[in-house]
Amino acid sequence: MRFGVENACLLATRFAANSCDVILLDFIWSYTIDLYREWLSPHKPKIVLLMPSLDEILRRNQGRGWLPAHEVEMLYAEMQNFTDFDEKIDNSTIPVEELARRLASVMDKVNG
């Protein structure tokens, strides 16, 4: 995971150096947050936790077939205790366009 985070940060830094807005999507853990914050510190990253309801996550996962339900529930329970983020958005029911607007608003605050 460290290698993946490092590569994502390298790419993000290169895009930012070329005046591009950057959004990284990742399933994060406490130790990866520390890496992102350290390696991207010159860019003042904002961590936005997209956290739909458990029912919605189970529904989405069923359609994708990625993980057994008990693993989804275990990961969800762990993420409920996660606090190292700047903003949390429940994206259970909001349309993708609204989510994009909210994320753009976060980026506008960063870019000031």
N, C-alpha and C positions, 0 to 999 in steps of 0.2 A: 504494500500500500504506500509505503514511503516513496518508492520509486515512481509510482503513478502520480502522487501529489507533486513531487519534484518536477516531473515532466509537465504537468498541467501548469505549474507556476512559471516555468521557463517559457512556455507558449504564451501564457497570459501577459507576461512581462514584455515579450516581443511585440504582441499585438498592441499593448498599451503604449509602447515606445513609438508606434506608428499611428497614434491618435485614434485607436479603435476602442470602443466600449467593450468590456469583457464581462461575461457571465460564465462562471464555472458551475456545473451541476455535478453533485457528488453525494453519495451517502456518507455522511461524516461521523467521525468518532472524536472523542475529546483530544486524542493525541494528533489526529490529522488537522483539527482546527488550529492547534498550536503551530503546526508546520505552515499551514496557509497564512496565518497571521504573521509569522516570522518572515517567511520568504516573500510575501507580498506587501510587507509593511510600507515600502515607499509609495504604494498605490492606495493606502488606507482602505483595505477591503472591508466590505460589509457582509456579514453572514446572515442570510435570510433562510429561516427554517420553514420549508413547505411541509405542513403537517395536517393532512386530511384526517378525518375520523378513522377509527379502526375498521368500522363497517365498510367505508369507502376503499380503504387500502385492501381489505380482503376481497372486495368486489373486483378491483382493478387487477389484483394478483391472480384471481381465478381466471380472468380472461387471458392473462399472459402466461400463466402456468409456471412462474419462476420458482416459487418456494412453497413448501407445504404450509398449510394454515398455521400450524403450531409454531413454526419458525417466524412467520410474519408477526404473530401475536407476541413472541418473545422480543423481537426487534422493536416492535411498537412500544412495549412496556419499557424497554431501555431508553428509547427516545423521549418518553414522557418525562424522564428525569434529567434530560439534557437542558442545560441553561446557558451555554456559551454561544449565544447568537445575538444579533443586533435587533432583529425583527422576526416575528413569527406570523405566518399567514396560514389560516385554515383554508386550504384549497379544495375542500370536499365538494362544494357545489358551485363555486364561482366559474363563470365562463373563462376560457383561456385568454380571451381578449382583455378581460378585466384583470386577470393575473399579470399579463404583460404590462398593462398600465401601472399596476402597483409596483412591479419590479422596476419599471422605468422611473417611477417617482423616487424610489430608493436610490437609483443611480444618479438622478438629478441632484439629490441632496449631497451625494458624495462629490460630484463634479462642481457643485456650488455655483 
